[in-house]
Amino acid sequence: MLCDRNMIRNRQSCSALYLRLLWAAICLLGGVWHARSASAEAQENLYQVAVPVTDRSDASREAGFQAAMKVVLIRVTGRLSAGNDAAYSGLVTAADRYVQQYRYAPDGRLVVGFDGGAVERWLAAAGAPVWGRTRPVTFVLLTVANGPSVSVITRKDTSDLKAAIDAQADERGIVLEWPGAQELQTDGLAGAAILQADPRTLAAIAKRQGADALLIGHAGDSSATAEVQWLFQFQTQDSQTDGTVAGVNLAADSYAAIYAVSGAYTPVDVDVDGIKNLSAYASVQKLFESMTPVSHVAVLALHGDTVRFELDARGGAVPLERTLALSGQLQLESATGPAGVLRFHLRR
């Protein structure tokens, strides 16, 4: 069952009759589909920022809008220097034009929500990289020396060191997953055990916890300026760095180098098999439409339990493949289809 490609791109290809036939065909495929819990997470508040302000005057509020836009630029381009980059100064000075809502928090900070779509369009027009809302999850195992003993920072920890690390992760727009005390006990991860463990064993534990990457740190104390030695593991990459929040920046820079996309929009055909019912089809369609690098989604063909989609993807097939793999819903298959077609299997 095919639609003419040119007609699809003019958004006139799929008539009401075609759509009814498509939905009916998918329903007839039968089967039950269960959503898989993806490890990556969508940062829904990527364009909401809380910044300190001196008062509630117009001038202070305007300065707050600009400070918040600088944080958004860091999160969305993936570049720590983006907030002060002259190339983006036009967006910063016009920050008030992109504000959708703002309020003052009980602690006095100004909470600003920007129009994410408008910001992304500005950046795309300027040729800047854009990093979408789907971000890898980083599992953190951070030990702290307490004299002769060693402790591990958990998600309920209230130390200045954890607060500093969490704040930096928020500024960079990445997701950190801290262990719970019970999880540490179950996995036998006392402080000394982490220091002596094979990083590959720790990476397997991180994966079991649903994380995409592992960040191992060893701190001399739990202060906000503690010196920390970091080891970052992601895919085939192992990197080391030193500094209180340097591990967070290393992780964010590594992710952005892969997932922050620039370039023109290019049509990419994607085959997805394993679509056995309407729920599965709707899930894949929603996934595609939610992706920042994708501007348009169309259905080209349906054969058995395989649906061929056409996506307008910024940067073409390679960035699209990386982002789809990160979602966790689709598994890239071997190149058995026609040349130039990405082929994925829908995970159950």
N, C-alpha and C positions, 0 to 999 in steps of 0.2 A: 504494500500500500504506500504510494508515494505522493508527495506534493511537489510541484514545480518549484525549484530553488529560487528563481527570480521572483516568483509570486509570493513565496514565503517572506522574502526579504522586504517586500513591499507591504507585508502584513495583510495580504489579501488571499493567501494561498489556502489556509485551512478554513473552509466554509463550515457553516453550522452542521451540515450533513457529515462532512469529513470528521469533525470532532466527535459527533455522536457515534460514528462507526469506530473511531479509535478507542473511545472510552468503552464501548461495548466489547470490542475485541480484547482489550486488556482484562475486562471483568471475566470474560469467558475463559481466560487462561487459567483462572482458579488459583488455588494455593493460598497459603497464609504467610504473610511477611511480617517479621518482627524487627523493629528498629534496633540497630546495634549501638551500644553506648560508645560514642566516639571519644577518643582521648583528647583531641584538640577541643578548645572551647571558643565560643564566639564572644568577643568582648562587646557587650551591648552598650556599655557606657564609655566607649572609646572617645566620643565627642562631648562628654560631660566632664568638666574639670572644676575643682575647688581650689581657689587661690586666696592668699591672705590680702586684705585691703586695710588701709589706715582708717577709713571712715566710710560713710555712705553718701558722700558727695558725688556729683556728676563726674568730676575729674578723677576721683579715686575709682569710680565704677568703670570709666573708660580705660584707665590703666589696667584694671583687673581683667577686662575683656581681652586686652592685648596680651597680658601675661598668660591668660588661659589659652589663647590661640597658639602661643609659642609651645605650650605643652602638647597641644593637639598636633602641631607640626612634627614634634619629636616622635609621637606615637605613630602617626600615619605614614611618614616617610621612612621611619626606622633609623633616622640619623640623629644622634645626640646633639649635633651642632645646628640642626635645622632651625631652631628657634631664633638664632642670631644670624642666620644666613641672609645676606642682602637680596638673594634671589627670591626670597619669600616675604620681603618687607612690605610689599603691596597688600598681601593678605593680612599681615599683622596690623598694619595701620587702619585697615578697613574692617577690623574684627567685628565691630558693632553691627555691620550689615549682615553678618552670618549668625548672629545670636537668635535662637528660637525662644529661649526662656532663660531667666536667671532668678536667683533668690539668695537670701542671706542665711547661712547656717547658724545654729545656736552658738557655735564657737566664733562667730563673726566673719568667717570666710565667705567669699562670694562664690556661689556655685553657678557655673555657666554651662548651658547646653547649646551647642552649635548645630547648624544644618550640615550633617555629614555629607550628604550627596552634593551640595553646592561646594563644599570645601574640596571634595575629591575631584569635581569637574574643574575647579580652578587649578589644582595641582596637575591634573592630566594635561590641561591646555598649556601649562608652563613646562611640560616635559619632565616633571618631577616624578620620582617613584611613589607608588601608592601601595601601602600594605593593608590588606583587608582585615576584617574583624575576626576571622578565624585564626587563632594563635595557638602555637604548641603549648602544652602544659609541661612545666619544669618541676620535677621533684627535687626538693632541697634536703640534703643531709648535712647539717652544720653542727660541728662539735665545738665546745668551748672549754678551754683549760681552766680548772678551778683548783689551783695549787697542784697537789699530786693526783687529783681525780679529774675525770672528763665527763661532761654532761652533753646532752643533745638537745637542741632547740626544737620544740614542738609547736604545733599550730596555736596552742593556748598560751605560749610564752609571751610575756609582757616586757621583755628587756628592750633597752634602747637600741641594741644591735638589730634585733628582729624588726623593730619599727623603722629603722633607717633602710633596711633591705626592702621591706614591703613598700615603703614610700618610693624608692627608686624603681621598683617593678611597676608601680602605678604610673609613674611618669613615663616609663618606656612602653607601657601598654602590654606587658607580658603577664602570664598567669603562673604564679608560684603555688605549688602544693607542698605544704609542710606535713610531716608525719604526726600522727597522734601517739600518745604514750602507749596505748594498747598495741598499736601496730609495731612500734619499736620492740616491745616485749615479745610479740608473736614471732617477729623475724629475727629475734636475738641480736638486736642492734643497740647494745649498750655503747657508751662512748668509746671505750677501748676497742670494742669489736669493730666499729666503723674504721678506726685508725688502722687496724690490722687487716681489714677485709680486702679481697680482690675487687677492684672497681667493676669488673664484669659481673660479679655476684651482686653488687649493689645496683648495677644497671638493670639486672633481671628483676630485682625487687621493685625498682621504679616502674618498670613496664607492667608488672603485676598490679601496681597501684593505679594504673591507667594513665601514666605519664608518657610523654614523648621523649623527654630528655632528663638527664640527671646532672645536678649541680652539687658537688661535694665541697664542703668548706671546713677549714680548721682555724679557729680564732683563738687569740691569746687571752681575750676577756670579752665581756658582753656589753661593752660601752658602745656609743654611737660612732666612735672613731677607731674601733678595734681594727687591728691589722689582721686580715684574713687571707689565707692561702686557698685558692679555688682550683678545682678541676671540673671542667665542663665536658659532658659526653652527649653527643647528639648525632644519630645516624652513624657515619664512619668517622666522625670528628672527635678528637680528644684535644682539648686546649687548656692551658694553665694561665693564671694571672694572679696578681696580688692586689689587695686593697679592700676596704670595707664593703663597698658596693660594686667592686670591679667585676665580680662574677655575674651580677645581673646585667651589666653593660655588655659583657662578653656574650652572654646568651642572646640578648636582644640584637646585637650586631650580627651574630651568626644567623639568626632567623631572618632578619631583614635582608641579608645578602641573598637569601634564597627566595623569599616570598614577597618582597617589595617589588612591584612590577612597573616598568615604564615601557614606552613604545606605542605604536599604533594598534588599533583594534583590527584583528584578523579573523576571518571565518575559520572555525575549526570543527570538523565533524567528530562526534563522539558516539561510539556504540556502547550501550549498557545492556548486558544480558542479565537474566535472573529477575526480570520484571514480570511477576506472575499475577499481579492483580492491580486494581486501581490505586490502592493505598501505596504500593511500591512505586508506581508511576508518579503519583503526586509527591512522594518524598523526594525522588530524584529531581523532578521539576523544581521543587522548592529549593533544593540544594543549589542548583544552577543559578536560579534567580537571585539567591541571597549572596552570591559571590561578588566581591568588589571588582575583580578584573573582568567580569562578564557584563556586557551591556544589552545583549539580546539573546533570547533562546527560542528556537523553533524546532518542530518535529519534522524530520525528513522521511522517515520510513519506519515500518513496523514489520518484523518477521519473527514468528514464534514468540519467544519471550525476550527478544532483543529489540530495543528501540534505538533508532539513530537520531541523535540530536545535532543541530547546528548551533554553535555558540560563537558570538562575536567576543573574542577574548583579547584583552590588552596584552601585547607582547607575544601572542601566538600560542603554539601548542606546548612548548616546554614549561613556561610558568603555569599554564593551566593544569598540566599533568601534576606538577608539584603540589598545587593547591588542592586539587581533587584528592590526591593521595593523603594529604594531611587531614581531610575531613573525616576519614575513618569509615565512611559509608561505602566507598567504592574501592575495589582492589584492581590495580593495573594488571592486565593479562599480557601474555606474550603476543608479539606482533603477528597475529594470524589473519587479520583482516586486510582490506585493501590498503595500499600505501597512503600515508597521510592521515589515516583514521586512528584516533585513540580508542582503544577497546578496554572497557572496564567490566568487572563483575560486581553486581550488587551484593553486599554482604548481608547475611541473614542474622 
